Amino acid sequence: MMEGNYSSVNCEFMVKEVNLGIINLSDNPLPSYVTEGSSGMDIRAWIEDKSTIVLKPGERKLIHTGLYFNIPEGLEVQLRARSGLAFKYGICLSNGIATIDSDYTGEIGVLLTNLGENDFIINSGDRIAQAVVASYVRAVVHQCDKLKSTDRGSGGFGHTGRN
């Protein structure tokens, strides 16, 4: 416990909510937040014939969800890997973070890759990814002749040292 003279501060937080319409053709529950502080909703695999999918080491497959999103303009849905699957089994999204644009109306698919050493079995209903709703800003792109001057300049890829 920290010691010192601290005053009590009343912090109020504004949670922004948006309506996300979802058509669910699977027999899985709608995506949902597991805890009050979760930023990602669980996305589940949907295998129509209830068979299993085997994802071999080094292999990638598109996994169906049976979900279709009605995303409001100005928002995107990002699909992200589940940290437990990545840590325990090496299961990741092939494209890192998938972006679902507001004008996409097709089925949500999750492109998984097995970076682990063992086969990974996927059953219908398994939680395979998480979806995060995010706002974005569109850029108006202009050709320019030079960039602004900064202390950093073009330094990148660890140019400030190891620490």
N, C-alpha and C positions, 0 to 999 in steps of 0.2 A: 504494500500500500504506500502511495506517495504521501509525504508529509508536506505541509506548507499551509499558507493562508490562501485558500481558494474560495471564491464566492460562488454561490449557486447560480447557474445560468439556466433560464428556461428556454430550451431550444424547440422550435416548432419546425416541422419539415412538411413540405408540400409534396405529395405524391401525385404525379400526373398519371391519369388513367385514360386509355383510349379504347374504343370498341373495335375488336378484331373478330369479324365474322368468319366462322369456320364451317365448312361442309365436311362431315366425317362419314366416309363410306366404310370404315373399318368397324370392328366390334370392340375396339379399344375405347377407353374414356377420352374425353377431350383433353388436349394438353392443359396442364395445370402447374401452378407453383407449389412446391413441396413445403416450403417454409415461408413465413411472413417476409423475410428479407431476401428471398430468392429473386434474382434478376432473370433467370431462365426458366422456361416451362419445359417439362419433360416431353419429348417426342418419342413415340413408340413404333416399333416395326410392325408392319401388317403383312402377313403371309396368308393370302386368301385361302389356300388349301390346307393351312395349318401344318404344313411340313416344316422342316428346319432348313436354314441356310448355313452352309459351312463356308467360313471365310478362312482360307489357307494363308499361312505366312507369306507376305509379299503380295497378296491378292487384294484387289479392290472390287467392290460390287455396289450397285445402286439398290438400296433397300426401300421398298414402298412403305408408305405410311397410311394411305387412304384418306389423307387430309388435303383440303383445298382452302387456301386463305383468301379472304377479302381484306386486303391491306389498304388502309386509308392513304391517300396521296400525301407525300411529305414524310412517310415512314417506310422503313424496310424491316424485314425480319431476318435476323442473322441466325444461322444454324451453327452451333458450336459443339465441339467434342465434349463428352462427359469425362471429367477428370478421373473418376474411378476406373472407367474402362481403359483410358489411356495408361494410367499407372499400373494397373493389375495385369492387363492383357496386351497393351500396345495397340489398342483400337483407336484410330483417329479419323477425322474427316479428311478425305483425300485432298480437298482444296483449302485446307486450313479452316477458314470461316466461309461458309456459303452465304451469299446474299440473295434474298428473295425480294424482288422489286414489287412495287405496288401494282404494276400493270401485268404481272404474271398471274395467270389464273389456272394453271395446270396443277397436277398432283405434286405435292411436296415429296421429293425423294431425298434420301440421305446417302451420299457417296462415302462409304466406309473403306478404310484400308487397314489391313492387319500388319502392323510393324513388329508384332511379337514373334515368338519362336514356335507357338503351337496353334493348331486349328482353333478357331473361335466359332462357337455355335450360336446362332441367332434364332430365337423362337418368336412367333407372333406374340406381340404384347410386351416384348423386352424394351426397356428404355435404352435408346441408342444415340440420342443427341439431346441438345437443349436448344430452345428457340428464345431469342432475345429480340424484343421490339425496340427499334432505335429510330430516332429522327436523323435527318441528314440535311446538308446544305448543298445545293447545286451551284457549281462554279460557272461563271461567264468567262470563257477563255479568250485571252488577247495575246497576240504576238508582241513581244517586247525586244528591245535591243540590248538591255543589260539588266542584271538583277540588283537588288538592294545590297548595300555593303553591311556586313556583320562581322563581329569579332571571330565567329566560328568559320565563316567562309565555306569552303568546300570540304572541310575536315569531317570525316565520317569513319565508320567501321572501326571504332576503337581508337580514334586519334587522340583521345585525352588520356590514354594509358589504361592499365589493367584495373585499377581501383576506381 
